[in-house]
Amino acid sequence: MESILAAFIGLIAALVLYRYLRQRNATPQQRVAAMLRQYDGFARDGLSEREALLRILLSRSGWQKLPLDFLGELVGRLASKEAVLQFISLAEDCGYTKEQLPAIVNHSPAGDRMERLACVLSRFGYQLQSDQRFKEAEFVQKLALALGPDCYFTSLPLATTYHRTGRCTEARPLFERGVAQLHTAGEMASASERFTLADCFGDGVDATRLRALWLEMYDQCVKSTT
């Protein structure tokens, strides 16, 4: 009897370990697909989209320790279940649940947390864009824009990606919005007291050159779409 019980416990432990390793090694597409299945199960149980997405977040390692109001605001800003699940996958791949998200929660005023997170994503998207990985940059920059729609550091990078991939029709309104946001933010060198260029684009960024580049691309899009 004891040997049977030990074998049973060993089997359960092996299954748990297998499931953990499978989740850990899953591709982003597989991870999102698994969360979509989990979401569909919650929806069949009658949960609203917001409730289902919060349940998914609270079921995942690294997210349970984050405040519920922060997670709720995150779900609200991203707006769609697809965007929320994509962000979860990206955050876990980049290790944000270990350092960046807890730091934002613990050290940023409540009113700045989503913009601070958007700044983190903008920096990553800018790196991808600089490496000409435009498809990946666009993916990250769209999430950043959803989190910080009123920030020049989310509008202008996505507009730049659209411009560089030949989509000035999509880029122009973002350039218009981003340039206006940039003027509101104040001088480019300081950007604002809360978010510096180094925060959102990386150390050593040339502020004057970057601003000139944005304005040049904006002018090109105005001419090509008029």
N, C-alpha and C positions, 0 to 999 in steps of 0.2 A: 504493500500500500504506500509506504513512504517513497519507494522508488518511482511509483506512478505519479505521486504528487510532485516529486522533485522534477520529473520529466515535464509535467504540465507547466510548472512554474518556469522551467527553462525555455519551454516553447513560447510562453507569453512574453518573456524577456526578449527572446530572439525576434519576435514579431514587432515589439515596441522599438527595438534597435533598428530593425529593417525599415520600419516606417520613418524613423527619424533620419536615417541616412538617405533614404529616398527623397524626403522633402529637402534635405540639405543639398543634395546634388541635382535637384530638378532644375530644368531650364526655366527662364522667366516665363516662357509661353506655357509650360506645364504647370508652373506655380499659379499663374492667373487662371488657367482652365480649372485647376482643382478648387480654387476659391470661388469661381463661378458656380461650380456644382454645389459647394457649401451654401452659397447665396441662394440658389434655387431651392434647396431644402428648407431654408429659413422662410423663403417667400411662400412655399406651400403650407407652412405652419401658420401663415397669416401675419408675419412680421412685416412692418413697413420697410422701405428701402433703407432708410436711415438706421433703423433698429438692426436690420440684418447686417449692414456694413459694420456697425459698432460691435456686434457679436463676433464677426470675423476678426476684427482688430484685437479684441480682448481674448481671443482664443490663441493668438500667436505670440511666440516667445519674443520678449523685448518690448512689446506694446502694452502689456498689462500694467506696467509700472507708470505709464504716462497718464496724466489727469484726464478724466472723462470729458471735461469741458474742452480741453485741447483737441482730443480726438473728434469730438462733435463738431468743432469749428473746422477741423481738417476735412471732414466729410462734407460739411456745408460748402466750403470754398471749392472743392473739386467737383461738386455738383452731380456727376454721373457715377454709377457703380463701376463702369469700366475705368474711369480715371482714378478712382480710389484704389482699385485693385492693382492697376499699373503702378501707382505710387508706392503701394505696399511692397510690390516686387522690387522696384528700383531701390527703395530705402533699405531693404534687407540685403540686396546685392552689394550696395555701397557701404554697408555697416552703419547707416545713420541711426539705427535703433540703439546702438551701443554708446555713441558719443554725441553726435550733433543734436538729435532730438532731445535727449535729457538735458543737454547744455542750454538749448533754446528755452525749454520749459523752466529751468531753474534760474536762468540769468537774464531773461528778457521780460520786459513788461508785457502783460497780457495782450495789450493792444498792438504790440509789435511782433508777436510770435509768428504769424503767418507770413508777414513780409520778410522776417529774418530767415525763415525756411525757404521762401522764394529766392532770397539772395544766395543761399547755399546751392540751390539748384541752378541758378543763373551762372554761378562760377563753374559748375560742372559742365553745363551746356556750352559755355564759352570755350572751355578747353576742347570739347568735341568739335566745335565749329572751327577752331584754330587748326585742328588736325584734318579739316575737310571731311569730317564724318557727319555730313549734313542730315542724314536721315535720323541718326541717333540724337544729334543736337536738337532737331525739331521736336522729337518726342519729349526730351527733358524740358525744353523751353516752353512747350505748351502747358506742361504741368506747373512750371514756375509762373507763367502768366495767369493761370487759374488761381494760384495762391496769392499772387500780388498784382492784381489787374491795374492798380493805380501807380505802379512803379515804372520809371523809365528803364530800370535795369532788367525788367522782364519784357517790356514792349519792344525796345530797340534791338536786342539780340535776336528775337524771333523774326522781326522785320528783316534783319540782315541775312538770316538763313533763307528766307523767302527770296530776297533779292539775288543772292548768290546761286539759287537754283532756278532762276529765271521766272519768278512769280511776282512781278511788280504789282499786279492787281491786288494780290493779297498783302503785299508788303506796305503799300502806300498808306492805308488807314492806320496801320500800326506805327509807321514812321511819324505820321501826323500826331497821333496820340503821344508817342514817346518823346518827341521833340518838345511838345507842350509840357509834359511831365518833367522833362529835364530842366526847362527854364524855371519851373516851379520849385524844383529841388535846390536851385541856387547855383553857385559856381561849380564847374565840373571838377575842379581840383579837390573840393571837400565833399561834394555831392550832398551830404547832409550829416548831421551829427550822429545819426543812428546807423547809416549804411554808407561806408566808404567804397570807392572804386576797388580798392584792394580786397575788401570783403567779397564783393560780388563779381569781380573779374580776374582777380589774382594779383599777387604782388608784382610790382614793376610795370604795371600797365601804363601806357603813355596816354594821359588824359586828353591832351590837346589833339594828338593824332586820332584817337578814337572818336572824339567829337566831330572832327573834320570829316572822317570817314562816314559817319552816320549821316551828316548833312549832305555829303556828296551823293551817297546812295539814294537818299530821300529825293534830291533834285533830279536824279536820273529816273526815278520811278514816276515823279510828277510829269516829266517830259514824255515818258513812254506811255502814259495812261491818259494823257490829255487829248 
